[in-house]
Amino acid sequence: MRVVIIGGTGNISIPIVRLLLQQGHEVTCYNRGQSPGLPDGARVIIGDRHDRPAYEAAMQREAFDAAIDMIGFTPEDAESNLRAFRGISHFIHTSTVCTYGIDYDWLPVTEDHPLRPITQYGRDKARMDSIYLAAYHGDGFPVTIIRPSTTHGPKQGLTRQIAWDYAWLDRIRKGKPIIVCGDGKALHSFLHVDDAAPAYAGVLGRQKCIGQTYNLVDRGFTTWEQYHRAAMQVIGREVELIGVPLADLRTLNIPAFAICDEIFAHNVIYSAEKLFRDVPEFNPRYTLTAAIAHILDAMDAAGRVPNSDDILWEDRVIAAQRAVRAVSLA
Ligand SMILES: NC(=O)c1ccc[n+]([C@@H]2O[C@H](COP(=O)([O-])OP(=O)(O)OC[C@H]3O[C@@H](n4cnc5c(N)ncnc54)[C@H](OP(=O)(O)O)[C@@H]3O)[C@@H](O)[C@H]2O)c1
């Protein structure tokens, strides 16, 4: 198949491009040319999707068999794609589990769960999903919607629970305690990007997947405490986990904290049974520790683990939390 990946040099997309090439597809990536990592054998079209007329004309001219959009974030992106890919055989939209929000009627969350997004990002993705599904039901636009949860790989790196931050890895290496939210028992799940790629490749061109929405997660779940301890195991050093209540974390102006408040502080468990049923190629293999080891190697090779001695907020919060614990009413 002649396939175009919009944003083909990204965290989730690079392994998809590699796998499609291995499977013999003719793969074109549409990017601005700013991010490295174009897999050997992929063709590239340099462009910015926000230059709508040029983007839509290029896609219409090329008349690809299939398209995978990795970087659609707004309803305008969806409307643009309906014009760009008029007449295409299959279109895959990358949505997010953030469309569900954090107030659940049942767990694990299945694709038919009501959407109650709490962030602009989630609201925009939910709106895009409904635009695509309306186009499918109205005009037969051949869309499949994929909703990933946390999907980590060498490009994204290893986040932590309380912030989008990488210095925690250096803190473990240096034997410093790290903070978790509350008791660290909030449930989450992680998928390695190499395990996500077969889901996309397996959906591609499969008729039964057209008009369908799929959560993209591994089976099971882990607590954030287990995740952080798995990293300690990989690094080979055990450090103390210091629990700080969410309400207190909210007041502290921790850099890049929003991800915790919006997602990681909560139990976010999704079911991918529909994907396992329809796409047998989706068969995650990475254990949590193997994924952490692989990604950490890549982060070290790229010098992406910051020196925690230069980042002062965490020790200050830990000192304050210890002072609270030292208070006795007896
Ligand atoms: N990772 C997760 O945990 C997670 C969870 C849920 C959902 N998702 C969804 O997964 C998708 C992310 O996929 P990814 O990780 O592969 O993406 P990514 O790492 O953000 O990749 C960005 C790619 O898009 C290109 N790009 C950026 N802006 C562009 C523009 N204006 N025009 C053309 N190309 C552009 C970049 O290349 P250039 O810089 O060269 O343009 C690069 O190829 C998103 O839709 C996100 O909502 C991710």
The ligand as a Tripos MOL2 file, in Angstrom:
@<TRIPOS>MOLECULE
LIG
   48    52     1     0     0
SMALL
NO_CHARGES

@<TRIPOS>ATOM
      1 N1          2.8000    9.3990   23.8080 N.am      1 LIG1
      2 C1          1.7400    9.2460   24.5260 C.2       1 LIG1
      3 O1          1.8570    8.8470   25.6960 O.2       1 LIG1
      4 C2          0.3840    9.5450   23.9410 C.ar      1 LIG1
      5 C3         -0.7500    9.2680   24.7100 C.ar      1 LIG1
      6 C4         -1.9940    9.5120   24.1560 C.ar      1 LIG1
      7 C5         -2.1050   10.0050   22.8740 C.ar      1 LIG1
      8 N2         -0.9720   10.2980   22.1580 N.ar      1 LIG1
      9 C6         -1.1340   10.8570   20.8150 C.3       1 LIG1
     10 O2         -0.1290   10.3270   19.9610 O.3       1 LIG1
     11 C7          0.2270   11.3090   19.0100 C.3       1 LIG1
     12 C8          1.7110   11.5350   19.1050 C.3       1 LIG1
     13 O3          2.3610   10.7160   18.2040 O.3       1 LIG1
     14 P1          3.9350   10.7570   18.1410 P.3       1 LIG1
     15 O4          4.4050   10.4330   19.5110 O.co2     1 LIG1
     16 O5          4.4060    9.9240   17.0430 O.co2     1 LIG1
     17 O6          4.1440   12.3070   17.8330 O.3       1 LIG1
     18 P2          5.3460   13.2840   18.1690 P.3       1 LIG1
     19 O7          6.4970   12.6140   18.8300 O.co2     1 LIG1
     20 O8          4.7690   14.4960   18.8010 O.co2     1 LIG1
     21 O9          5.8470   13.5950   16.6700 O.3       1 LIG1
     22 C9          5.8000   14.7530   16.0680 C.3       1 LIG1
     23 C10         5.9270   14.4810   14.5710 C.3       1 LIG1
     24 O10         5.1160   15.4000   13.8870 O.3       1 LIG1
     25 C11         5.9080   16.2270   13.0140 C.3       1 LIG1
     26 N3          5.2560   17.5430   13.0740 N.ar      1 LIG1
     27 C12         5.0510   18.3260   14.1660 C.ar      1 LIG1
     28 N4          4.3520   19.4310   13.8230 N.ar      1 LIG1
     29 C13         4.1070   19.3420   12.4970 C.ar      1 LIG1
     30 C14         3.4160   20.1700   11.5700 C.ar      1 LIG1
     31 N5          2.8410   21.3150   11.9520 N.pl3     1 LIG1
     32 N6          3.3330   19.7710   10.2850 N.ar      1 LIG1
     33 C15         3.9140   18.6030    9.8620 C.ar      1 LIG1
     34 N7          4.5850   17.7840   10.7070 N.ar      1 LIG1
     35 C16         4.6730   18.1400   12.0040 C.ar      1 LIG1
     36 C17         7.3010   16.1160   13.5930 C.3       1 LIG1
     37 O11         8.2990   16.3360   12.6320 O.3       1 LIG1
     38 P3          8.8590   17.8420   12.3490 P.3       1 LIG1
     39 O12         9.2230   18.4080   13.6820 O.co2     1 LIG1
     40 O13        10.0260   17.5880   11.4470 O.co2     1 LIG1
     41 O14         7.7520   18.5620   11.6800 O.co2     1 LIG1
     42 C18         7.3140   14.6520   14.0330 C.3       1 LIG1
     43 O15         7.4640   13.8380   12.8900 O.3       1 LIG1
     44 C19        -0.5290   12.5680   19.3310 C.3       1 LIG1
     45 O16        -1.6520   12.6720   18.4950 O.3       1 LIG1
     46 C20        -0.9400   12.3660   20.7830 C.3       1 LIG1
     47 O17        -2.1210   13.0670   21.0910 O.3       1 LIG1
     48 C21         0.2610   10.0700   22.6650 C.ar      1 LIG1
@<TRIPOS>BOND
     1     1     2 1
     2     2     3 2
     3     2     4 1
     4     4     5 ar
     5     4    48 ar
     6     5     6 ar
     7     6     7 ar
     8     7     8 ar
     9     8     9 1
    10     8    48 ar
    11     9    10 1
    12     9    46 1
    13    10    11 1
    14    11    12 1
    15    11    44 1
    16    12    13 1
    17    13    14 1
    18    14    15 2
    19    14    16 1
    20    14    17 1
    21    17    18 1
    22    18    19 2
    23    18    20 1
    24    18    21 1
    25    21    22 1
    26    22    23 1
    27    23    24 1
    28    23    42 1
    29    24    25 1
    30    25    26 1
    31    25    36 1
    32    26    27 ar
    33    26    35 ar
    34    27    28 ar
    35    28    29 ar
    36    29    30 ar
    37    29    35 ar
    38    30    31 1
    39    30    32 ar
    40    32    33 ar
    41    33    34 ar
    42    34    35 ar
    43    36    37 1
    44    36    42 1
    45    37    38 1
    46    38    39 2
    47    38    40 1
    48    38    41 1
    49    42    43 1
    50    44    45 1
    51    44    46 1
    52    46    47 1
@<TRIPOS>SUBSTRUCTURE
     1 LIG1         1 GROUP 0 **** ****
